[in-house]
Amino acid sequence: MDMNTIVTLLTIAVVLLSIVIIALLVTVTVVLVKINRVIKSIDAITQNIASATDWLSPVKLISTITNLFRK
């Protein structure tokens, strides 16, 4: 093999590897963004459930009803 062929093949290998690395970085970034959205959604759901269970506690329910009749 002459030197031009080796340089050409190495250049093609480097370009292909660069494309693969960029594609992997983009894929990882997209997956992390989607995971972040899911986590925020789960956090909002758990906060809603926590506030609902707090409001439905017997002490809170009875105190709210008594406050309604006092006013």
N, C-alpha and C positions, 0 to 999 in steps of 0.2 A: 504494500500500500504506500502510496505517496503521501506527503504531508498534507496536501490540500484535502484529501478524502478524510483523513483523521480529524482535521480541524472542522470540517463540515459536519461529520457525524457527532463530534463532541458538542458543537453548537446546537445541533438539532436535539441532542439529549438534554442539554441545559435548558433550552426553550420549553421542551415538553415537561420537564420537572418543575420549572417555574409555573407553568400553567396549572399543573396538578396541585402545587402548593397553594396557589391563589384560590383555586376552586375549593380546596379543603378549608382554607381560612374563611371564605365566604359561607360555606356550609355550616361551619361551627358557629359563626356569628348569627346566622339565621336561626339555628336551633336554640342558641342562648336567648335570643330575643323572644322566641315563642315560649320557651320555658319561663321567662320572666313574666310574660303576659298571663300564663296559667297560674303562676304563683300569686300574682296580684289578684286574680279572680278568686282563687281559693281563700286568700286573706280577707277579701271583702265578704265572701260567703260566711266565713267563720265569725267575722265581726257581727254580721246580721244575726246569726244563730245565737251568739253570746248575748246580744241585746234583747233578743226575743225571749231567751230563757231567763234573763234577768227580770224582764217585765212580767213574766208569768210566774215568778216565784210567789209563794203564798203570802209572804209578808208584804211584798210590794203591792200585790193585788188588793189585799185587805186595806192597806193604808191608802191606796188610791180611791177605793170605794168609800172609805170613811171620810176622806177629804172632800169628795163630791157631796156628801150629805151635810157636811159642816158648813159649806159655803152657801 
